[in-house]
Amino acid sequence: MKSISNRLCKLFVFGSIILPVGFSRAQESNGTRATPLTRPELKRLIEDVKVRVPRIPLPELTDADREKLGDQVDSYESRVKHHYLNGIEVVRPGTAPTSPAATAGSNGDKPNPPASLAREQDPNYSLENGFKIELFWIVSRVNNCQYCIGHQESKLLGAGRSEDQIAALDGDWSEFTPAQQKAFAFARKFTYQPYLLNDQDIADLKAHFSEKQILEMILSMSGNNSINRWKEAVGVPQRKDEGGYSRLATLGAGTAEIDPNLPKGTYLTPTSPAFQKKLSKVAVFALNDKADSTTRPTYSKRPSLESRDEVEKKLAECRTRKPRLSLVDEAQARKDIAGCSSMDGPLPAWVRLIANFPKAGSSRFDSIMASQEKGDLSPLFRAQLSWILARQDRAWYALGLAQAQLRKLGQTDADIYALDGDWSGFSAKERALFQIAKQLGTSPVVLSDDEVKAGVELAGPRDVVQTISYTTSRASFNRLTEAAGLGL
């Protein structure tokens, strides 16, 4: 990827203008995004996303394609979905406010995070929209999704946050309330270490939030993790004119005041001295003395997989555990979640969980079912991906469902546990797609250009895109169900 240093002739810093010293490398040699450690370096790499090289090859447009795509005909992302997804929905719960609303405390004397903006999607939501955007920013920073970080910065400016308030999300939570700090820490763990989520995490949040507010956070952040993986896996470039400061004219009232003399359409905006050299306390990186002082290679570390006996023990425990959050009565859930009316037998616990929010829950139900039923991937391959991804996340509820589905499809336990091994018994195509899913499930940016390219060459872009889409859905499902501690 080419540096954007030749496209911008000056870099603004707080109170002065200095000559550019050259941008740090945005990508590692294998095509993964570098992790920026400081605020100025983060802005540089966000800006660099505008010139990233997309990963998925696209066919020539036909007249029918042009008519179908309309105004989106020049959008790489729209074309990827048009050509390869067949209407499959990637989980994308929005974070933009739909209507202004003051949010009164919904849990007695426990205050909401800073109130004033909006409820989104569901009338039972009560968290302030700007707070949820802050959580999205933290999720994206942990995942190093520089595309999404840029978008959330624009939204935070629209929500009235200042540059310093945004910068503080990355390295200094001392100015935030205890409730916000606890939620921010939960967001980081939820995103990077879902396998460590436990009863105490939810108990700590209950000191500041109602159960429904906690579930609202979990639903929102599980969707955020899905979006991060989609954007990074297919390599969506940022819009050329995108930049928080450039959007202020259209964001409306309540925005932070910005110097009108600043360049528009850029993320390379002032950073105050207090944050220019402060290292991120949110980003994930390994110490490496040979790395650039302001970036590190992409990094993610998961523990080694447990033995078969240990897995079976965990699944047995999951069959007796009680949920950490309340489930809706089955009859009420069937009434509120229209799509589940045709489901036979007792409703799964995950359906009764999301039924706490009838409108958003119905949307989430439809999205999860679409990921299971639409597209070209076989039921067996989807179940295999579900197992691989749930094993990495230690999402025991999701793993139990995957095991049951694999057995239903005729797989023996030996077949199932072979998915934990070296995959030598699978075809080269299957191994390439498994690798894409495993890497993407671990972290959006440890999936490399080379791994995507190998998948495209062996399986074709359609199967690669549908594998990516399904993986994003499972990353969301794993975090949702494990954070809530659902029992099989």
C-alpha positions as semicolon CSV with decimal commas, in nm:
position;residue;x (nm);y (nm);z (nm)
1;M;0,000;0,000;0,000
2;K;0,128;0,339;-0,093
3;S;0,174;0,600;0,177
4;I;-0,055;0,899;0,167
5;S;0,227;1,134;0,262
6;N;0,256;1,252;-0,097
7;R;-0,111;1,354;-0,097
8;L;-0,096;1,588;0,199
9;C;0,166;1,859;0,221
10;K;0,130;1,952;0,585
11;L;0,035;1,802;0,917
12;F;-0,153;2,008;1,174
13;V;-0,071;1,985;1,543
14;F;-0,226;2,175;1,828
15;G;-0,143;2,544;1,794
16;S;0,111;2,513;1,512
17;I;0,200;2,361;1,176
18;I;0,503;2,140;1,129
19;L;0,661;1,973;0,828
20;P;0,570;1,608;0,778
21;V;0,821;1,351;0,894
22;G;0,673;1,062;0,693
23;F;0,396;0,826;0,785
24;S;0,456;0,495;0,956
25;R;0,393;0,184;0,756
26;A;0,017;0,114;0,751
27;Q;0,057;-0,253;0,669
28;E;0,290;-0,533;0,770
29;S;0,461;-0,739;0,501
30;N;0,180;-0,998;0,495
31;G;-0,090;-0,739;0,441
32;T;-0,222;-0,708;0,796
33;R;-0,278;-0,361;0,939
34;A;-0,017;-0,225;1,181
35;T;-0,141;-0,124;1,528
36;P;-0,087;0,245;1,609
37;L;0,010;0,322;1,969
38;T;-0,043;0,700;1,983
39;R;-0,323;0,935;1,887
40;P;-0,138;1,109;1,598
41;E;-0,030;0,773;1,455
42;L;-0,384;0,639;1,485
43;K;-0,510;0,932;1,277
44;R;-0,247;0,869;1,012
45;L;-0,342;0,505;0,975
46;I;-0,714;0,588;0,971
47;E;-0,646;0,830;0,686
48;D;-0,444;0,561;0,509
49;V;-0,752;0,336;0,492
50;K;-0,875;0,564;0,213
51;V;-0,613;0,417;-0,020
52;R;-0,616;0,056;0,098
53;V;-0,633;-0,216;-0,167
54;P;-0,960;-0,418;-0,152
55;R;-0,917;-0,792;-0,107
56;I;-1,206;-0,941;-0,305
57;P;-1,193;-0,948;-0,688
58;L;-1,511;-0,832;-0,858
59;P;-1,659;-0,935;-1,195
60;E;-1,728;-0,688;-1,473
61;L;-2,051;-0,495;-1,424
62;T;-2,344;-0,583;-1,648
63;D;-2,630;-0,351;-1,736
64;A;-2,847;-0,551;-1,496
65;D;-2,590;-0,499;-1,221
66;R;-2,582;-0,125;-1,284
67;E;-2,960;-0,102;-1,269
68;K;-2,974;-0,305;-0,948
69;L;-2,697;-0,111;-0,774
70;G;-2,812;0,235;-0,881
71;D;-2,629;0,507;-0,688
72;Q;-2,411;0,241;-0,521
73;V;-2,260;0,119;-0,848
74;D;-1,921;0,265;-0,758
75;S;-1,922;0,129;-0,402
76;Y;-1,683;-0,164;-0,362
77;E;-1,866;-0,289;-0,051
78;S;-2,208;-0,273;-0,219
79;R;-2,075;-0,466;-0,515
80;V;-1,920;-0,735;-0,295
81;K;-2,257;-0,793;-0,127
82;H;-2,447;-0,772;-0,457
83;H;-2,230;-1,028;-0,637
84;Y;-2,159;-1,275;-0,359
85;L;-2,404;-1,260;-0,067
86;N;-2,743;-1,333;-0,222
87;G;-2,926;-1,119;0,030
88;I;-2,750;-1,265;0,335
89;E;-2,751;-0,998;0,604
90;V;-2,434;-0,923;0,796
91;V;-2,535;-0,829;1,152
92;R;-2,529;-0,450;1,159
93;P;-2,725;-0,298;1,449
94;G;-2,690;0,075;1,389
95;T;-2,553;0,325;1,632
96;A;-2,679;0,643;1,471
97;P;-2,963;0,810;1,659
98;T;-3,304;0,785;1,499
99;S;-3,478;1,040;1,714
100;P;-3,375;1,263;2,002
101;A;-3,479;1,141;2,343
102;A;-3,387;1,221;2,698
103;T;-3,299;0,902;2,882
104;A;-3,426;0,885;3,234
105;G;-3,277;0,631;3,471
106;S;-3,447;0,296;3,423
107;N;-3,297;0,120;3,720
108;G;-3,407;0,320;4,020
109;D;-3,122;0,512;4,175
110;K;-2,862;0,379;3,929
111;P;-2,786;0,657;3,682
112;N;-2,754;0,612;3,308
113;P;-2,429;0,714;3,145
114;P;-2,428;1,080;3,038
115;A;-2,776;1,136;2,901
116;S;-2,924;1,359;2,635
117;L;-2,913;1,209;2,290
118;A;-3,115;0,920;2,159
119;R;-3,258;0,575;2,183
120;E;-3,193;0,356;1,882
121;Q;-3,383;0,079;1,716
122;D;-3,592;-0,042;2,010
123;P;-3,830;0,149;2,238
124;N;-3,697;-0,048;2,536
125;Y;-3,344;0,080;2,483
126;S;-3,239;0,338;2,742
127;L;-2,865;0,395;2,701
128;E;-2,749;0,727;2,562
129;N;-2,644;0,689;2,202
130;G;-2,313;0,872;2,243
131;F;-2,215;0,625;2,516
132;K;-2,283;0,333;2,283
133;I;-2,073;0,498;2,014
134;E;-1,791;0,524;2,271
135;L;-1,824;0,151;2,330
136;F;-1,815;0,092;1,952
137;W;-1,497;0,303;1,934
138;I;-1,333;0,091;2,209
139;V;-1,439;-0,236;2,043
140;S;-1,294;-0,113;1,713
141;R;-0,970;0,000;1,879
142;V;-0,924;-0,342;2,039
143;N;-0,991;-0,506;1,702
144;N;-0,770;-0,249;1,523
145;C;-1,051;-0,186;1,273
146;Q;-0,927;0,151;1,153
147;Y;-1,218;0,189;0,911
148;C;-1,469;0,167;1,197
149;I;-1,264;0,383;1,433
150;G;-1,282;0,661;1,176
151;H;-1,658;0,634;1,141
152;Q;-1,715;0,631;1,515
153;E;-1,497;0,941;1,558
154;S;-1,724;1,124;1,314
155;K;-2,029;1,010;1,508
156;L;-1,874;1,108;1,841
157;L;-1,814;1,459;1,711
158;G;-2,178;1,463;1,607
159;A;-2,273;1,354;1,957
160;G;-2,094;1,659;2,097
161;R;-1,771;1,491;2,210
162;S;-1,457;1,702;2,182
163;E;-1,126;1,589;2,030
164;D;-0,978;1,552;2,380
165;Q;-1,275;1,348;2,501
166;I;-1,227;1,109;2,209
167;A;-0,852;1,093;2,272
168;A;-0,917;1,012;2,638
169;L;-1,105;0,696;2,536
170;D;-0,772;0,550;2,431
171;G;-0,545;0,631;2,719
172;D;-0,705;0,807;3,013
173;W;-1,038;0,703;3,162
174;S;-0,992;0,905;3,482
175;E;-1,228;1,179;3,366
176;F;-1,510;0,933;3,301
177;T;-1,762;0,817;3,562
178;P;-1,716;0,487;3,748
179;A;-2,007;0,346;3,545
180;Q;-1,840;0,441;3,217
181;Q;-1,503;0,305;3,327
182;K;-1,656;-0,027;3,424
183;A;-1,840;-0,049;3,091
184;F;-1,527;0,043;2,893
185;A;-1,325;-0,229;3,068
186;F;-1,603;-0,479;2,999
187;A;-1,605;-0,378;2,630
188;R;-1,234;-0,447;2,600
189;K;-1,258;-0,790;2,766
190;F;-1,578;-0,877;2,579
191;T;-1,400;-0,807;2,250
192;Y;-1,051;-0,947;2,302
193;Q;-1,100;-1,217;2,566
194;P;-1,458;-1,347;2,539
195;Y;-1,331;-1,680;2,676
196;L;-1,266;-1,512;3,014
197;L;-1,616;-1,364;3,063
198;N;-1,761;-1,469;3,397
199;D;-2,033;-1,407;3,655
200;Q;-1,834;-1,133;3,826
201;D;-1,817;-0,924;3,507
202;I;-2,195;-0,902;3,498
203;A;-2,220;-0,852;3,875
204;D;-1,982;-0,556;3,852
205;L;-2,193;-0,397;3,578
206;K;-2,512;-0,447;3,782
207;A;-2,374;-0,200;4,036
208;H;-2,423;0,072;3,774
209;F;-2,670;-0,055;3,514
210;S;-2,999;-0,241;3,497
211;E;-3,009;-0,589;3,344
212;K;-3,170;-0,456;3,029
213;Q;-2,904;-0,190;2,994
214;I;-2,634;-0,456;3,027
215;L;-2,805;-0,666;2,759
216;E;-2,836;-0,356;2,542
217;M;-2,459;-0,309;2,568
218;I;-2,395;-0,676;2,490
219;L;-2,623;-0,673;2,186
220;S;-2,466;-0,355;2,057
221;M;-2,106;-0,468;2,108
222;S;-2,165;-0,813;1,961
223;G;-2,285;-0,636;1,648
224;N;-1,984;-0,403;1,660
225;N;-1,753;-0,707;1,660
226;S;-1,937;-0,839;1,357
227;I;-1,902;-0,513;1,164
228;N;-1,529;-0,487;1,244
229;R;-1,470;-0,833;1,101
230;W;-1,667;-0,767;0,785
231;K;-1,496;-0,437;0,703
232;E;-1,146;-0,566;0,765
233;A;-1,184;-0,911;0,608
234;V;-1,303;-0,785;0,269
235;G;-1,081;-0,475;0,291
236;V;-1,331;-0,191;0,255
237;P;-1,155;0,139;0,169
238;Q;-1,265;0,454;0,349
239;R;-1,446;0,724;0,150
240;K;-1,204;0,978;0,006
241;D;-1,389;1,272;0,164
242;E;-1,448;1,104;0,500
243;G;-1,319;1,269;0,816
244;G;-1,492;1,378;1,133
245;Y;-1,413;1,744;1,089
246;S;-1,538;1,747;0,731
247;R;-1,879;1,616;0,834
248;L;-1,962;1,878;1,096
249;A;-2,168;2,085;0,854
250;T;-2,412;1,796;0,812
251;L;-2,408;1,660;1,165
252;G;-2,633;1,932;1,302
253;A;-2,669;2,090;1,642
254;G;-2,476;1,972;1,945
255;T;-2,149;1,913;1,764
256;A;-1,815;2,007;1,910
257;E;-1,674;2,337;1,792
258;I;-1,396;2,294;1,539
259;D;-1,162;2,551;1,387
260;P;-1,313;2,629;1,042
261;N;-0,963;2,680;0,900
262;L;-0,877;2,311;0,936
263;P;-0,861;2,099;0,619
264;K;-1,181;1,917;0,532
265;G;-1,208;1,553;0,439
266;T;-0,916;1,437;0,652
267;Y;-0,856;1,264;0,981
268;L;-0,521;1,441;1,021
269;T;-0,651;1,690;1,274
270;P;-0,503;1,856;1,585
271;T;-0,398;1,650;1,884
272;S;-0,344;1,841;2,206
273;P;-0,003;1,807;2,376
274;A;-0,149;1,595;2,656
275;F;-0,229;1,314;2,412
276;Q;0,041;1,342;2,146
277;K;0,277;1,086;2,302
278;K;0,044;0,900;2,536
279;L;0,038;0,528;2,455
280;S;-0,289;0,346;2,407
281;K;-0,425;0,150;2,702
282;V;-0,695;-0,005;2,483
283;A;-0,512;-0,134;2,174
284;V;-0,372;-0,487;2,178
285;F;-0,003;-0,521;2,097
286;A;0,304;-0,720;2,194
287;L;0,620;-0,553;2,318
288;N;0,877;-0,549;2,040
289;D;1,190;-0,338;2,068
290;K;1,257;-0,363;1,696
291;A;0,916;-0,225;1,597
292;D;0,853;0,136;1,506
293;S;0,816;0,349;1,819
294;T;0,458;0,446;1,732
295;T;0,328;0,120;1,579
296;R;0,337;-0,251;1,653
297;P;0,260;-0,555;1,439
298;T;-0,092;-0,692;1,461
299;Y;-0,126;-0,927;1,754
300;S;-0,370;-1,169;1,909
301;K;-0,306;-1,460;2,140
302;R;-0,552;-1,730;2,238
303;P;-0,477;-2,014;2,480
304;S;-0,422;-2,365;2,346
305;L;-0,736;-2,566;2,289
306;E;-0,850;-2,790;2,573
307;S;-0,850;-3,169;2,552
308;R;-1,161;-3,356;2,444
309;D;-1,229;-3,463;2,804
310;E;-1,205;-3,103;2,923
311;V;-1,444;-2,987;2,652
312;E;-1,702;-3,249;2,744
313;K;-1,673;-3,142;3,108
314;K;-1,734;-2,779;3,013
315;L;-2,035;-2,874;2,802
316;A;-2,177;-3,071;3,093
317;E;-2,135;-2,768;3,319
318;C;-2,305;-2,551;3,058
319;R;-2,612;-2,777;3,070
320;T;-2,663;-2,691;3,437
321;R;-2,557;-2,326;3,456
322;K;-2,808;-2,050;3,515
323;P;-2,817;-1,745;3,285
324;R;-2,653;-1,426;3,410
325;L;-2,933;-1,220;3,258
326;S;-3,309;-1,274;3,266
327;L;-3,486;-1,461;2,987
328;V;-3,835;-1,376;2,866
329;D;-4,114;-1,627;2,929
330;E;-4,143;-1,858;2,629
331;A;-4,503;-1,768;2,547
332;Q;-4,419;-1,398;2,553
333;A;-4,107;-1,454;2,344
334;R;-4,310;-1,635;2,078
335;K;-4,548;-1,341;2,074
336;D;-4,276;-1,073;2,051
337;I;-4,033;-1,244;1,811
338;A;-4,252;-1,310;1,509
339;G;-3,993;-1,512;1,321
340;C;-3,977;-1,785;1,585
341;S;-4,342;-1,889;1,550
342;S;-4,249;-2,185;1,330
343;M;-3,979;-2,320;1,562
344;D;-4,063;-2,663;1,700
345;G;-4,007;-2,766;2,059
346;P;-3,894;-2,539;2,343
347;L;-3,751;-2,207;2,233
348;P;-3,372;-2,185;2,253
349;A;-3,242;-1,973;2,538
350;W;-3,084;-1,725;2,294
351;V;-3,427;-1,642;2,149
352;R;-3,574;-1,581;2,495
353;L;-3,275;-1,360;2,576
354;I;-3,309;-1,125;2,277
355;A;-3,686;-1,112;2,328
356;N;-3,615;-0,861;2,606
357;F;-3,609;-0,614;2,314
358;P;-3,897;-0,711;2,082
359;K;-3,803;-0,479;1,794
360;A;-3,425;-0,514;1,802
361;G;-3,458;-0,879;1,905
362;S;-3,677;-0,958;1,604
363;S;-3,422;-0,797;1,376
364;R;-3,139;-0,991;1,538
365;F;-3,337;-1,317;1,516
366;D;-3,397;-1,268;1,143
367;S;-3,028;-1,193;1,088
368;I;-2,908;-1,500;1,278
369;M;-3,151;-1,726;1,095
370;A;-3,053;-1,577;0,758
371;S;-2,689;-1,657;0,830
372;Q;-2,793;-2,019;0,899
373;E;-3,026;-2,069;0,606
374;K;-2,936;-1,840;0,315
375;G;-2,647;-1,856;0,073
376;D;-2,445;-2,136;-0,081
377;L;-2,250;-2,280;0,212
378;S;-2,368;-2,629;0,305
379;P;-2,529;-2,694;0,644
380;L;-2,237;-2,922;0,731
381;F;-1,975;-2,661;0,646
382;R;-2,158;-2,395;0,850
383;A;-2,179;-2,630;1,147
384;Q;-1,805;-2,703;1,115
385;L;-1,729;-2,330;1,112
386;S;-1,954;-2,284;1,415
387;W;-1,754;-2,547;1,603
388;I;-1,415;-2,402;1,506
389;L;-1,517;-2,049;1,606
390;A;-1,692;-2,145;1,929
391;R;-1,387;-2,349;2,034
392;Q;-1,161;-2,047;1,997
393;D;-1,400;-1,823;2,191
394;R;-1,475;-2,090;2,452
395;A;-1,840;-2,010;2,382
396;W;-1,975;-2,324;2,546
397;Y;-2,342;-2,265;2,473
398;A;-2,266;-2,204;2,103
399;L;-2,031;-2,503;2,101
400;G;-2,303;-2,730;2,240
401;L;-2,541;-2,618;1,966
402;A;-2,273;-2,678;1,701
403;Q;-2,204;-3,026;1,840
404;A;-2,572;-3,114;1,831
405;Q;-2,604;-2,990;1,472
406;L;-2,295;-3,181;1,359
407;R;-2,428;-3,502;1,514
408;K;-2,764;-3,443;1,347
409;L;-2,580;-3,418;1,015
410;G;-2,421;-3,759;1,070
411;Q;-2,083;-3,656;1,209
412;T;-1,922;-3,881;1,469
413;D;-1,747;-3,739;1,772
414;A;-1,418;-3,833;1,606
415;D;-1,519;-3,627;1,302
416;I;-1,614;-3,334;1,523
417;Y;-1,296;-3,328;1,729
418;A;-1,088;-3,356;1,413
419;L;-1,184;-2,991;1,360
420;D;-0,953;-2,911;1,654
421;G;-0,654;-3,068;1,480
422;D;-0,438;-2,999;1,177
423;W;-0,724;-3,042;0,924
424;S;-0,512;-3,281;0,717
425;G;-0,820;-3,491;0,649
426;F;-0,995;-3,203;0,477
427;S;-0,956;-3,074;0,121
428;A;-0,726;-2,782;0,037
429;K;-1,034;-2,567;-0,027
430;E;-1,183;-2,651;0,312
431;R;-0,853;-2,589;0,489
432;A;-0,817;-2,247;0,326
433;L;-1,169;-2,144;0,428
434;F;-1,124;-2,284;0,781
435;Q;-0,807;-2,077;0,812
436;I;-0,985;-1,759;0,705
437;A;-1,260;-1,821;0,961
438;K;-1,018;-1,910;1,240
439;Q;-0,801;-1,604;1,187
440;L;-1,095;-1,369;1,145
441;G;-1,269;-1,513;1,448
442;T;-0,959;-1,457;1,659
443;S;-0,918;-1,093;1,557
444;P;-1,021;-0,898;1,245
445;V;-0,670;-0,790;1,156
446;V;-0,464;-1,104;1,202
447;L;-0,628;-1,231;0,883
448;S;-0,374;-1,152;0,613
449;D;-0,396;-1,059;0,245
450;D;-0,216;-1,384;0,163
451;E;-0,473;-1,596;0,347
452;V;-0,763;-1,427;0,172
453;K;-0,587;-1,459;-0,164
454;A;-0,526;-1,831;-0,106
455;G;-0,893;-1,878;-0,023
456;V;-1,003;-1,694;-0,337
457;E;-0,770;-1,905;-0,553
458;L;-0,885;-2,236;-0,402
459;A;-1,253;-2,172;-0,330
460;G;-1,345;-1,866;-0,537
461;P;-1,452;-1,522;-0,413
462;R;-1,812;-1,626;-0,354
463;D;-1,731;-1,895;-0,098
464;V;-1,470;-1,670;0,065
465;V;-1,717;-1,381;0,108
466;Q;-1,988;-1,611;0,240
467;T;-1,741;-1,770;0,483
468;I;-1,645;-1,422;0,603
469;S;-2,010;-1,324;0,641
470;Y;-2,091;-1,637;0,839
471;T;-1,787;-1,588;1,059
472;T;-1,896;-1,235;1,147
473;S;-2,234;-1,368;1,254
474;R;-2,081;-1,637;1,477
475;A;-1,837;-1,394;1,638
476;S;-2,142;-1,192;1,738
477;F;-2,345;-1,495;1,851
478;N;-2,057;-1,638;2,058
479;R;-2,011;-1,313;2,253
480;L;-2,384;-1,257;2,302
481;T;-2,456;-1,602;2,439
482;E;-2,140;-1,643;2,648
483;A;-2,158;-1,299;2,811
484;A;-2,516;-1,380;2,912
485;G;-2,402;-1,721;3,044
486;L;-2,675;-1,916;2,867
487;G;-2,724;-2,279;2,962
488;L;-2,778;-2,559;2,715
